[in-house]
Amino acid sequence: MNTSGNKIKIFSGNSNPELAQKIASQLGVELGDAVVTRFSDGEISVNINESVRGVDAFIIQSTCSPVNRHLMEMLIMIDAFKRASAGRITAVIPYYGYARQDRKAKARDPITAKLVANLLTAAGADRILTMDLHANQIQGYFDIPVDHLLGGRILMEHFEKMNIEDLVVVSPDHGSVARARTFAQYLDSPIAIVDKRRPKDNVSEVMNIIGDVRDKNLIILDDMIDTAGTLCNAAEALKKFGAKNIYACCTHPVLSGPAIERIQNSELTEVIVLDTIPLPEEKRIEKIKILSTAPLFASAIEKIFDCESVSVLFSPEPQK
């Protein structure tokens, strides 16, 4: 493995070509010529239409819906680049799918986050660049270097510019308190916690609100929004406790099932998301605002290529 390829090249699968193009533009390079198609029986075909021998190849692909197809695209692309003698292959995965099953929560559970890590390594990836893993310990599931970017930096800067008065940052559950506290410290605001229980997957019930939210403007912070049931239930409960405007933000807008309808009909004022997962036009409703991760990913890619320290980008807080 050549730890520093002689030229940087950016390639994209089919999951998020818009983000890949933005990253390439930030770096001042053309998007590489690779085409991912399917045979008539559904099998994936990858064609790399330029030489990649000795280059530092960055393959940008979120493993979002349809997750199995996009994951296989990534694995086959990595294999193709390895067999084409790429100097180094970095899998850039803005959204790392299958991450929610990161441990055995009950008997006979799979640990899919570890399984996907094994697959990426076996396919031939030399390095992983990702953002806001569902659990930090997933970094340790890999036997290759992992650079873990934090989308909270982008969201913090956005809300700082909004200059919202009487602000409280809300953690949607006990597991997100550390993330909410960092966010609140940067914005110089207190935090509140939604005390809930989850009787089954994608279903949650709000039990209580810990903290003062009456007559406050709130930001509910989470790493992802899936069906939006948890988020909208929390917003409804917070409104009953006397909250004024309720904003929500997340890194990964999965927005599956009834999520868009729930957000549209909810007490939420606005939902700010990042572009780690592409949103089709029918999901781009007025309540949803999208911020780009391209500058942060481009900066990380540039530092990796130049063999510079990437750790300055790992800070949960941007530099004021």
Protein Blocks (a to p, Z undefined) as FASTA:
>chain_A
ZZbdfbdcddddfklmmlmmmmmmmnopacddddddddfkopacdddfbdfehiacdddd
ddbddfklmmmmmmmmmmmmmmnopabdcdddfbaghklmmbcfbghiacfklmmmmmmm
mnopabdcdehifblklmmmpcbdcddddfklmmmmmmmmnopghiacddfbfklmmmmm
mmmmmnopaddddddddfbghiacdfbdcdjfehpacddddfbdcklmmmmmmmmmmmmn
opacdcdddfblnkgajlmmmmmmmmbfbdcddfkbccdfklmcfklccddfklmmmmmm
mmmmnopafklmmpmbdcZZ
